[in-house]
Amino acid sequence: MAAQYLHEWIFMWLSSLLTNFVEYQKLGRILGSRTAVKINEYDGRLPDILFV
């Protein structure tokens, strides 16, 4: 199912806010929902926002 408008708007707002803060503080990177996260050998996740 495609994401709804409000979900995408909140995602973009939060992603922008976090990216600005993280880059200003030189803490790491903020990645988006296309970044796969390996949980174990058989399982993984596709989070909306990921801090690395």
N, C-alpha and C positions, 0 to 999 in steps of 0.2 A: 504494500500500500504506500502510495506517495505521501510525503510529509505535508501537513497542512500549513497554510500561510503563517499562522501565529507561531507555530513551532520553528519555522525557518527564520522568521523575524527575530525571535528570542535567541536562536542559535547564532545568528550573525551579530546581534548586539553583544551577547556574552563573549563570543569569540573575539570580537574587536576590543572589548574592554580588557579581557585577559591578555591578549597579545600585546597591547600597549603597556600594561603593567609589567608583564614578564620580560619584555624587551628592555624597558627602562631600567628595571632592577637587575638585568643580565642574569636571569635565573634559569633559562632554558628555552624551550619552544612550545608553542601551542599548535597542535595538529588537528585536522578535521576528521569527519566521519568516514573517510575512505582509508583510514589507517587501521590495518588489522593488528590486534593485540593477541599474542599467543598466551593462553592461560596454562595449558599443559600440552602434552603430546597429542591429545585428541580434541581439545576444545580451544576456542578463541572467541573474541568479541570484536565488534565494530562500534566503538563508543562515538557519541556525537562530538565530544571535545576531549582531547587528550593532552595532558601536560607531560612533557619529557624534559 
